[in-house]
């Protein structure tokens, strides 16, 4: 009898211990709910920071055309480009020395210099020449925005990449949008046509430089690599700035903000935002942001430079943006 009682007591004790107090389950659930809430809050903050970084990247990249147009009021195109590259390259050089960054070897430095001349010197000096000759900032941004398509075409013989029919369709739409936008304020005088020619040269420069950098500059460190590229671009543009323009610049109170914005914000902050977003999201997602640049540039130009936006310009912007976005989605 005593053993049976002990067994019953043991069973009862085990039953009560497994059942437990209902309040214990609620106490355990509360920390879990708090943990989930904290995780959701952190996720919302990360998304908010990413959205802010994306918006800043588009605005900063678009503002480069505005700062260039404002800087050209006090400086010749190649002179402005030289000063921009020299200041930005010197700042990055100082940062690299203070942080003791690793510098590229001689061979990689040569490839970086070539890529820098194409992407920086040829592109921006030609953009400044085109805007100096009367091409609106929004149209300049629209032409340059075609570079993912032209770079894809150049990558066929160099990188042995394939081009699909969809990408060709996107290129046709993009070129059609540019032609529509150009037709609104088309001037048949030689200066305006020469300005369009310089913008085509800028497009070829960034396209060829992108392909070259992808082929020969893999593993580039952001700070030292960009310092080499910017300083090489400054060397390339200083010759025409000296001999063709006589280093024509007037340092006024209105000129310094445009020059420093182009040098520090566009060349350093913009590239820093780009690398940060590339590390978080990858190339395909970040590159799609640049399809917003022509629209934002046109809006900033209308607001700050009093450059009008007619129906043909708006239609061309929409058509070219749709073409580049279509080609981008098909490619990915």
Residue, then its C-alpha position, 0 to 999 in steps of 0.5 A: x500500500x505504501x509503495x502504491x501511494x508513493x507511485x501515485x504521489x510520483x505520478x502526481x508530482x510529474x504531472x504537476x511539473x509538466x503542466x506548470x503554471x500558465x503564467x510561466x508560458x506567458x512570461x516566456x512569450x513576452x521576451x520572444x515578442x519583444x525580440x521580434x518587435x526589436x528585429x522588425x524595428x531594426x529591419x525598418x530602420x535598415x530599409x529607411x536608411x537604404x531608401x535614404x541612401x538611394x534617394x541621395x545617390x540619385x540626387x547627388x548624381x543628378x546634381x553633377x550636371x547642375x554644378x557643372x552648368x553653374x561652374x561653366x559660368x565662371x570657368x572654361x570646360x577643360x579648366x573646370x574639369x581639371x580643377x574638379x579632378x585635382x581637388x577630388x583626387x588630392x582629397x582621396x590621396x590624403x584620406x588614403x595616406x592617413x588611413x594607410x590604404x593599400x596602393x595598387x601595383x604598377x600594372x594595375x595602376x596603369x589600367x586604372x589610369x586608362x579607365x580614369x581617363x575614359x570614365x572621368x576625363x573624356x566623359x566629364x570634359x565632353x559633357x562640359x563642352x556640350x553644355x557650354x555649347x548650348x545643350x540643356x542639362x536634362x538632355x545631356x543627362x539623358x544621352x549619358x543615361x544610355x551608357x548601360x546599353x552602349x556598354x553592353x554592345x561594346x562588351x560583345x567583342x571585348x568581354x564576349x557577352x551576348x546581346x539579346x533582342x530585348x536589349x536591342x529593342x531597349x537601345x532602339x527605344x532609348x535612341x528614339x527617346x533621345x531623338x524626340x528630346x533633341x527635336x524639341x530645341x534642335x538648332x541647326x547651327x554648328x555650335x549646337x550640333x558640335x555640343x551634341x557630338x561632344x555628348x556622344x563622345x562622353x557617352x563613348x568614353x564612359x561606355x568604353x571606360x566601364x568595359x575596360x575597368x570591368x576587364x582589367x581593374x578587378x579588385x580595385x580598392x575604392x579610395x586608392x583606385x579612385x584617387x589614381x583615376x581622378x589624378x590621371x584624369x586631371x593630368x589628361x585634361x590640364x593640357x587642353x585647359x592650358x593650351x586651348x583655354x589658357x586656364x580660363x577661370x575667375x574665382x568668385x564667391x559664386x564659383x567656389x560652391x559649384x567647384x567644391x560641390x562637383x569635387x567633393x559631393x559629386x566625385x567623392x560622396x556620390x562614389x562613396x554612396x555608390x560603393x556602399x549600395x553596391x555592397x548591400x544590394x549588388x550591381x543590378x539593383x543599384x544600376x536601375x537607380x540611374x534610370x531616374x537621373x535624367x528625370x531628376x536632372x531635368x527637374x533640377x534644371x527647370x528649378x535652378x537653371x530656368x531650363x524649360x520642359x516641353x512635351x517633346x522633352x518629357x516624352x523623350x525622357x519617358x521613352x528613353x527611360x523605358x528603353x533602358x529599363x527594359x533592356x536592364x530587366x531583360x539582361x538580368 
